[in-house]
Amino acid sequence: MLSLFLARKLRLQGSFTTAILRLAVAAIGLSVSVMLASVCIVRGFRHEIRSKVTGFASHVQISTARENDTYETIPIVCDELLLDSLSKLPGVAAAQPYAYKPGIIKTKEALEGIVLKGLSPRHSLKFFAENMVAGKLPNLALDSIPNKDLLLSQTTASRMGLSTGSKVNIYFAGERLKARPFIVCGIYETGLEEFDKTFALCQLGHINKLNNWLPDEASGVELLLDDPEQTEVITENIHTNLPPELSAKSMYELYPQIFEWLALVDSNVYILLALMSGVAIISIITALIVLLIERTPMVGLLKSLGASNSLIRRVFMALGGRLVLGGLFWGNLCGLAICFLQREYHFISLDQSSYYMRFVPVSIQWPDVLTINLGCFVVCYLFLIIPAAVIGRVSPLSAIKFR
């Protein structure tokens, strides 16, 4: 209690000292704000990018084990027995068959390569519903004659001059050229340009008829998982239990370039966290050293009155702890306020072609907030030992004479 009382008195003395201490609090607050914002933004990027990738390709894809760099796939049997058994696997939320067929979309003005992705009635279209620009979602119900619904990306629709309700022919190569008419029922935009410019969506039955496949055949099965963090573990477990002719691949294996980019962003954040921690540490050490220099006569007086080195060290450590707590308070207030405002109002925008989204995403995870605060406090408090250690070398006589 005495050390806390002396620390409070010490803090209140002198305008120069007060200015130094306020600057230290501001530096710590700024560092904490930057660390909180950086971690929340990286979490947001990871969540949004992973959501976009899984919206297109799910967490795990099961297909033939034969390597194929094209979208001309070898079919596998995806009957209800297989789909139900996959759906009941631990960690699997849903199993949905899919099929690919590359083709050329042609209008009077232009033609362009495209990959038609056939979806089954088991598919959830929630992701595309959230990214619709115009029109409606395709009807995926099983019919003897597949409907002509085509869900097209905004990128392809703009290049081809198409809109909802437009009629378009898609041509498919084979023993003879096949043409199929479609009607654009809706237009979507996800921001993942490599997906948007590549895929159009339709009923699975179209792909089966084009490839002369049986009704229960498909290019593969997509698996949605309950916990995306377990994707690699579940993929490995599924892969080891599949027949030799089948293979299971996670989204990280299917689209490594996207997740390598996210890993690069993560590494930059770690560097930023280290730099901001350094700023906070240097600020608190500098403030206490300046305070010690200015209050050397007071230290000498306390020693001459019988105060021990440990008591005086506790005084400075208590003052340092108060400074760190003050910095954490203002840092959390400013950092979290910015994150909440960005999450609600998206006032910081991005170039979608480079970052896959129109605004900076934010995901506030309270365990991360707690870890940053606790880590910053512990590290800064430990480094207070450096200026506190100087106190033991101060001679009472020379300190009292110090001006």
Wavefront OBJ file of the C-alpha trace (Angstrom):
o trace
v 0.000 0.000 0.000
v 2.861 2.377 0.799
v 4.462 1.739 -2.598
v 1.162 2.478 -4.366
v 0.743 5.700 -2.360
v 4.262 6.860 -3.179
v 3.774 5.913 -6.836
v 0.661 8.093 -7.007
v 2.477 11.024 -5.404
v 5.463 10.512 -7.676
v 3.234 10.480 -10.758
v 1.545 13.747 -9.871
v 4.725 15.766 -9.399
v 6.052 17.985 -12.198
v 4.626 19.046 -15.561
v 7.572 17.623 -17.504
v 7.154 14.261 -15.817
v 3.432 14.338 -16.467
v 4.022 14.996 -20.166
v 6.483 12.087 -20.397
v 4.088 9.734 -18.661
v 1.196 10.762 -20.909
v 3.334 10.170 -23.972
v 4.202 6.712 -22.661
v 0.514 5.905 -22.109
v -0.288 7.198 -25.603
v 2.476 5.063 -27.155
v 1.281 1.947 -25.338
v -2.326 2.718 -26.305
v -1.352 3.209 -29.948
v 0.583 -0.071 -29.968
v -2.309 -1.996 -28.447
v -4.781 -0.411 -30.891
v -2.641 -1.400 -33.873
v -2.182 -4.952 -32.555
v -5.913 -5.407 -31.936
v -6.873 -4.009 -35.333
v -4.250 -6.126 -37.124
v -5.347 -9.393 -35.521
v -9.061 -8.651 -36.046
v -8.454 -7.784 -39.710
v -6.401 -10.931 -40.336
v -9.111 -13.007 -38.656
v -11.649 -11.279 -40.882
v -9.652 -11.975 -44.031
v -9.214 -15.606 -43.095
v -12.922 -16.054 -42.355
v -14.145 -14.257 -45.499
v -11.718 -15.933 -47.901
v -12.371 -19.359 -46.452
v -16.134 -18.746 -46.657
v -15.847 -17.760 -50.317
v -13.706 -20.780 -51.216
v -15.959 -23.224 -49.375
v -19.001 -21.590 -50.943
v -17.637 -22.624 -54.332
v -15.781 -25.833 -53.570
v -16.666 -26.872 -49.990
v -14.116 -27.952 -47.374
v -13.299 -31.363 -48.872
v -13.717 -32.823 -52.364
v -13.844 -36.539 -53.094
v -13.141 -37.516 -56.702
v -11.261 -40.059 -58.788
v -7.640 -40.584 -57.789
v -6.433 -40.102 -61.354
v -4.726 -36.761 -61.798
v -6.455 -34.468 -64.266
v -5.525 -30.848 -64.863
v -8.644 -30.177 -66.922
v -12.322 -30.063 -66.002
v -13.047 -33.110 -68.198
v -13.523 -35.409 -65.240
v -13.929 -39.161 -64.806
v -17.249 -39.964 -63.131
v -17.756 -41.786 -59.863
v -20.952 -43.382 -58.588
v -22.645 -41.029 -56.119
v -25.746 -42.942 -55.090
v -27.835 -42.165 -52.022
v -26.101 -44.891 -50.012
v -22.677 -43.286 -50.501
v -23.968 -39.766 -49.856
v -25.772 -40.773 -46.675
v -22.745 -42.672 -45.369
v -20.477 -39.682 -46.030
v -22.962 -37.326 -44.335
v -22.837 -39.449 -41.176
v -19.054 -39.316 -40.841
v -17.780 -37.478 -37.710
v -17.388 -33.761 -38.412
v -19.229 -33.854 -41.763
v -22.298 -31.622 -42.039
v -23.360 -32.393 -45.625
v -22.363 -34.382 -48.722
v -23.341 -33.025 -52.145
v -22.443 -34.388 -55.610
v -21.177 -32.063 -58.327
v -19.991 -32.254 -61.932
v -17.875 -30.087 -64.249
v -18.083 -29.564 -67.995
v -15.923 -27.038 -69.866
v -17.536 -25.205 -72.755
v -17.673 -21.980 -74.729
v -20.359 -19.404 -74.092
v -21.223 -17.480 -77.262
v -23.275 -14.413 -78.047
v -23.468 -12.215 -81.127
v -20.879 -9.875 -79.651
v -18.353 -12.256 -78.039
v -17.391 -15.764 -77.030
v -15.544 -16.957 -73.958
v -14.446 -20.171 -72.279
v -16.413 -21.212 -69.236
v -16.797 -24.195 -66.897
v -20.318 -25.325 -66.259
v -20.716 -26.688 -62.731
v -23.708 -28.919 -62.169
v -25.285 -28.879 -58.707
v -27.624 -31.432 -57.144
v -30.736 -30.742 -55.046
v -28.590 -31.548 -51.999
v -26.584 -28.370 -52.573
v -27.092 -25.425 -50.280
v -27.268 -22.185 -52.292
v -27.003 -19.929 -49.248
v -23.552 -18.678 -50.281
v -24.765 -17.641 -53.750
v -27.937 -16.143 -52.285
v -25.750 -13.851 -50.160
v -23.751 -12.797 -53.245
v -26.579 -12.276 -55.747
v -26.435 -9.129 -57.865
v -29.634 -9.641 -59.850
v -32.258 -12.256 -60.647
v -32.929 -15.499 -58.765
v -31.199 -18.750 -57.902
v -31.444 -21.727 -60.295
v -33.973 -24.459 -59.660
v -31.992 -27.618 -58.849
v -34.920 -30.012 -58.527
v -34.515 -33.342 -60.313
v -36.484 -33.426 -63.571
v -36.524 -35.854 -66.463
v -35.680 -32.872 -68.664
v -33.291 -30.405 -66.934
v -34.453 -26.799 -66.889
v -32.529 -24.051 -68.676
v -31.620 -22.009 -65.576
v -28.081 -20.619 -65.643
v -26.453 -18.703 -62.787
v -23.748 -16.492 -64.254
v -21.099 -14.306 -62.601
v -21.106 -10.535 -62.917
v -17.665 -10.731 -64.538
v -18.836 -13.034 -67.346
v -22.188 -11.262 -67.763
v -20.449 -7.899 -68.221
v -17.953 -9.276 -70.741
v -20.664 -11.016 -72.732
v -23.225 -8.214 -72.473
v -25.781 -10.453 -70.731
v -28.421 -9.751 -68.086
v -31.116 -11.739 -66.299
v -33.540 -13.241 -68.795
v -30.975 -13.298 -71.597
v -30.896 -16.400 -73.809
v -27.461 -17.808 -74.528
v -25.928 -20.887 -76.164
v -23.059 -22.830 -74.635
v -21.025 -25.087 -76.941
v -19.298 -28.273 -75.796
v -16.545 -30.136 -77.638
v -16.655 -33.894 -78.160
v -16.998 -36.342 -81.015
v -19.247 -33.659 -82.403
v -19.885 -30.110 -81.261
v -22.898 -29.865 -78.978
v -24.860 -26.697 -78.289
v -27.206 -26.224 -75.345
v -29.510 -23.227 -74.850
v -29.721 -21.593 -71.424
v -31.540 -18.660 -69.873
v -29.667 -16.457 -67.384
v -31.824 -16.715 -64.257
v -29.452 -14.793 -61.985
v -26.116 -13.021 -61.685
v -23.744 -13.364 -58.724
v -20.485 -11.706 -57.666
v -18.187 -13.067 -54.969
v -14.999 -11.056 -55.502
v -12.903 -14.193 -56.107
v -12.070 -13.308 -59.681
v -10.540 -16.662 -60.631
v -13.828 -18.333 -59.669
v -16.145 -15.636 -61.015
v -14.575 -15.594 -64.459
v -14.483 -19.403 -64.669
v -17.732 -20.895 -63.379
v -21.415 -20.835 -64.262
v -23.951 -22.949 -62.372
v -26.759 -25.176 -63.602
v -28.596 -28.413 -62.805
v -26.452 -31.524 -62.424
v -28.655 -33.300 -64.969
v -27.270 -31.123 -67.789
v -23.722 -32.386 -67.191
v -24.909 -36.006 -66.976
v -26.685 -35.768 -70.328
v -23.773 -34.008 -72.005
v -21.329 -36.676 -70.791
v -23.725 -39.608 -71.297
v -23.417 -40.470 -67.612
v -25.930 -42.374 -65.508
v -28.232 -40.359 -63.233
v -26.269 -41.333 -60.107
v -22.838 -40.477 -61.566
v -20.944 -37.233 -60.952
v -17.453 -35.740 -61.032
v -17.227 -36.087 -57.274
v -18.702 -35.283 -53.878
v -18.217 -32.090 -51.900
v -18.209 -32.299 -48.104
v -19.131 -29.420 -45.812
v -17.691 -29.709 -42.305
v -19.010 -28.629 -38.926
v -15.650 -27.155 -37.885
v -13.478 -25.693 -40.676
v -10.462 -25.727 -38.341
v -10.503 -29.532 -38.520
v -10.441 -29.652 -42.334
v -6.980 -31.180 -42.746
v -7.470 -33.780 -39.998
v -10.859 -34.891 -41.323
v -9.571 -34.947 -44.912
v -6.722 -37.244 -43.917
v -9.075 -39.565 -42.021
v -11.473 -39.763 -44.966
v -8.687 -40.274 -47.508
v -7.205 -43.248 -45.633
v -10.598 -44.989 -45.578
v -11.513 -44.451 -49.229
v -11.109 -47.111 -51.932
v -7.833 -46.836 -53.917
v -9.618 -45.388 -56.955
v -10.896 -42.389 -54.957
v -9.085 -39.454 -53.405
v -10.034 -36.795 -50.833
v -8.512 -33.307 -51.055
v -8.999 -30.362 -48.735
v -9.602 -26.802 -49.887
v -5.983 -26.055 -48.916
v -4.739 -28.625 -51.447
v -7.182 -27.569 -54.162
v -6.437 -23.839 -53.956
v -2.974 -23.497 -52.364
v -2.252 -20.113 -53.947
v -5.085 -18.445 -52.038
v -4.118 -19.884 -48.666
v -0.412 -19.211 -49.263
v -1.381 -15.575 -49.734
v -3.237 -15.684 -46.406
v -0.168 -17.239 -44.752
v 1.916 -14.337 -46.072
v -0.552 -11.885 -44.531
v -0.256 -13.789 -41.227
v 3.537 -13.499 -41.246
v 3.302 -9.742 -41.813
v 1.003 -9.442 -38.802
v 3.464 -11.327 -36.591
v 6.156 -8.845 -37.592
v 3.803 -5.956 -36.844
v 2.944 -7.406 -33.426
v 6.640 -7.687 -32.589
v 7.281 -4.081 -33.676
v 4.336 -2.700 -31.705
v 5.403 -4.676 -28.629
v 8.845 -3.127 -29.002
v 7.333 0.362 -29.176
v 5.347 -0.257 -25.984
v 8.383 -1.671 -24.155
v 10.694 1.169 -25.191
v 8.052 3.748 -24.242
v 7.538 2.416 -20.720
v 11.283 2.002 -20.081
v 12.049 5.494 -21.361
v 9.292 7.052 -19.256
v 10.512 5.425 -16.049
v 14.172 6.263 -16.712
v 13.281 9.927 -17.320
v 11.155 9.847 -14.173
v 14.030 8.294 -12.211
v 16.479 10.936 -13.439
v 14.129 13.765 -12.517
v 13.252 12.255 -9.133
v 16.760 11.220 -8.116
v 16.767 13.700 -5.144
v 13.503 12.177 -3.927
v 15.021 8.677 -4.207
v 18.005 9.834 -2.152
v 15.722 11.364 0.463
v 13.719 8.175 0.776
v 16.898 6.132 1.153
v 18.255 8.498 3.802
v 14.996 8.056 5.730
v 15.529 4.298 5.714
v 13.577 3.189 2.649
v 14.988 -0.016 1.201
v 15.874 -0.539 -2.437
v 13.075 -3.089 -2.755
v 10.483 -0.560 -1.518
v 11.636 2.086 -3.996
v 11.715 -0.501 -6.775
v 8.145 -1.453 -5.920
v 7.192 2.232 -6.134
v 8.534 2.489 -9.672
v 7.120 -0.910 -10.640
v 3.704 0.119 -9.325
v 3.886 3.340 -11.324
v 4.921 1.389 -14.419
v 2.017 -1.020 -13.946
v -0.422 1.906 -13.735
v 1.009 3.329 -16.961
v 0.673 0.009 -18.759
v -2.929 -0.414 -17.551
v -3.737 3.110 -18.695
v -2.285 2.372 -22.115
v -4.246 -0.876 -22.341
v -7.480 0.924 -21.461
v -7.117 3.592 -24.152
v -5.708 1.113 -26.646
v -8.676 -1.223 -26.222
v -11.130 1.653 -26.340
v -9.748 3.050 -29.607
v -8.817 -0.258 -31.271
v -12.108 -2.025 -30.572
v -14.114 1.075 -31.479
v -12.448 1.175 -34.907
v -13.047 -2.557 -35.380
v -16.723 -2.336 -34.409
v -17.298 0.674 -36.681
v -15.546 -1.024 -39.607
v -17.549 -4.191 -39.095
v -20.837 -2.293 -39.109
v -20.219 0.507 -41.643
v -17.307 -0.709 -43.857
v -15.787 2.782 -44.091
v -12.348 1.400 -45.133
v -12.613 0.080 -48.696
v -10.350 -2.212 -50.734
v -9.583 -2.964 -54.367
v -11.663 -6.100 -54.917
v -9.506 -7.335 -57.806
v -6.475 -7.524 -55.479
v -8.008 -8.438 -52.122
v -11.121 -10.448 -53.174
v -13.490 -8.099 -51.314
v -14.689 -4.502 -51.410
v -13.937 -3.555 -47.797
v -11.612 -4.495 -44.946
v -13.193 -7.464 -43.118
v -13.112 -7.567 -39.331
v -13.664 -10.537 -37.030
v -13.446 -9.770 -33.302
v -12.463 -12.851 -31.316
v -12.478 -12.180 -27.559
v -9.801 -14.809 -26.781
v -7.474 -12.875 -29.118
v -8.304 -9.600 -27.366
v -7.611 -11.155 -23.963
v -4.331 -12.712 -25.172
v -3.057 -9.408 -26.596
v -3.895 -7.506 -23.408
v -2.434 -10.105 -21.079
v 0.666 -10.585 -23.225
v 1.301 -6.848 -23.544
v 0.903 -6.282 -19.808
v 3.161 -9.186 -18.806
v 5.914 -8.318 -21.302
v 5.931 -4.590 -20.449
v 5.834 -5.288 -16.715
v 8.760 -7.703 -16.960
v 10.821 -5.123 -18.818
v 10.237 -2.645 -15.975
v 12.968 -4.574 -14.150
v 15.552 -2.707 -16.260
v 14.877 0.849 -14.963
v 13.981 -0.471 -11.498
v 17.396 -2.157 -11.250
v 19.105 1.248 -11.613
v 17.600 2.361 -8.309
v 19.848 0.071 -6.273
v 22.941 1.864 -7.599
v 21.779 5.306 -6.477
v 23.796 6.650 -3.526
v 21.670 8.607 -0.984
v 24.301 11.361 -0.562
v 24.878 11.938 -4.272
v 21.161 11.676 -4.975
v 20.300 14.411 -2.480
v 22.986 16.668 -4.012
v 21.740 15.861 -7.540
v 20.273 18.847 -9.391
l 1 2 3 4 5 6 7 8 9 10 11 12 13 14 15 16 17 18 19 20 21 22 23 24 25 26 27 28 29 30 31 32 33 34 35 36 37 38 39 40 41 42 43 44 45 46 47 48 49 50 51 52 53 54 55 56 57 58 59 60 61 62 63 64 65 66 67 68 69 70 71 72 73 74 75 76 77 78 79 80 81 82 83 84 85 86 87 88 89 90 91 92 93 94 95 96 97 98 99 100 101 102 103 104 105 106 107 108 109 110 111 112 113 114 115 116 117 118 119 120 121 122 123 124 125 126 127 128 129 130 131 132 133 134 135 136 137 138 139 140 141 142 143 144 145 146 147 148 149 150 151 152 153 154 155 156 157 158 159 160 161 162 163 164 165 166 167 168 169 170 171 172 173 174 175 176 177 178 179 180 181 182 183 184 185 186 187 188 189 190 191 192 193 194 195 196 197 198 199 200 201 202 203 204 205 206 207 208 209 210 211 212 213 214 215 216 217 218 219 220 221 222 223 224 225 226 227 228 229 230 231 232 233 234 235 236 237 238 239 240 241 242 243 244 245 246 247 248 249 250 251 252 253 254 255 256 257 258 259 260 261 262 263 264 265 266 267 268 269 270 271 272 273 274 275 276 277 278 279 280 281 282 283 284 285 286 287 288 289 290 291 292 293 294 295 296 297 298 299 300 301 302 303 304 305 306 307 308 309 310 311 312 313 314 315 316 317 318 319 320 321 322 323 324 325 326 327 328 329 330 331 332 333 334 335 336 337 338 339 340 341 342 343 344 345 346 347 348 349 350 351 352 353 354 355 356 357 358 359 360 361 362 363 364 365 366 367 368 369 370 371 372 373 374 375 376 377 378 379 380 381 382 383 384 385 386 387 388 389 390 391 392 393 394 395 396 397 398 399 400 401 402 403
